[in-house]
Amino acid sequence: MIKKILNNSGINFFGKIFGRLIQFSSDILIIRYFSDPSVHGIYVTVWSIIRLVWIIIPLGLHNAIVNFATTHYKKDENLFYKNINLILSLTLIIGISFFCMFWFSIEWISNKLYDEAIRIPLMITAFSFPLIALIRNLNSLTTIKKTLLHKTISEEIIWYLTFMIGLIYVIIFDKSSHFIYFFILLSFIMSLVYSIISTANIFTELRYKFSFDSSKYKMYLKYSLPTLFAGIFNFTTLHINRLMVGSLIGLSYSSFYHRAAILTLFFPLVIQSFVGILNPIIRENYVEGNIDKVQKIYNDITKVIILINLPISLALIFCGHQLLEIFFGVEHLEDIVLSLKILSLNFLFISFAGPVVSVFIMCDMQQKWMKINFYSFLIGITSSYILISNYGIIGAAISTFISANFLYFYSVYTIKFKLSLYPIDKYEFINILISLLIPISIYLSIDTNNIYYNMTFVLLNTLIFYLGFKLFNFEKIFNVFLNNRN
């Protein structure tokens, strides 16, 4: 089982690496080509709004597809296709309605929250919102076959490749920055075309026909809305500071904060890579009552996440200063470096929670997950407003650290209490902590600004950690100690 998850997740992981590298390269090009940081600040703000819409506009129906369709696909194909037609019809209604509501809000957003300069980029990208709803739900449909290939190609390869080609066109032909947003829209169109083709090829008997059944809609929304609100609150906890920094202290500072945040893009990749294939597998085992198998999957995936994220965090903590200077220059460098270290520690810590979101949603705990995210949302919004106003982008990083760690570790406590599931065994947790002592001790005793030396140091310390984690068996030592006492 774990091998199957890793094989499928590997496809998605490398696809996400490809996408994030292009996204990272896009930020560098925009910062370097457009010397005014507010141009990049507008791009960061619009992109953050798109990511929020990415969460909101499916209304959680992508999770409903996995839940209901996984149950019906093998048992009753007629019911399966009927459900899919209903969900896709609801998706169209929601996508168009959301576009209309957002369109009439653009004037208020640009004048009251930000700046007039953001109005045209928002108007252009608003047309992509109905497309996003369809892309997300069609791609969720393909994961029922327990493959992430089509989802990865659509969301990571085609989208980012189209956008990068467009950005290069803007730079070569010296076009206005507004052209960037036309290519964002084009990227979503290309992604949707592939999603439609791939879904039609997989489910050859699917013939979409618009249908309306209000009773069924209520059933889907009753399931999906808690995951929607949880997703909004979760996004707010982890990413809202990119929007709040621009609103509270200026769009240029959105650019500065994003320079730290974008280097941490690679942390969530491991968890995100597992989610698509993990959700239907957890759901299937939970429905069949195989809680022990759910526990094993949860534990194994958490260890993989920790062991992959550890060297990334070490690299950013040890080499962040040099990397930021190379990629983005020296403007506001000290504040950006400190923000990067805080955000790196944040993502390393929440790695210990593992894929807790998948466990919550697929084990019928959507309501509880929504409540925990709401508490975290309140903490995040309050702390962000206070800390950003007083400490700028460093305050934004601290706020993210506080709210995110509350969210994930309170979630772990809840899962342990409600389902007796835990992300990592206590002995393995102690193994990790003890194995980290040597790298941390060496880091605290050595200070160098040479990036090549630091990167070599990161690799060596990662090997030391892995060796210590592999060889040091605290559970065995603890049992020997107890036996000797007896």
Summary of the structure (lengths in Angstrom):
residues: 486
radius of gyration: 22.9
end to end distance: 39.4
largest distance: 79.4
contacts: 1695
relative contact order: 0.11
helix: 86%
strand: 0%
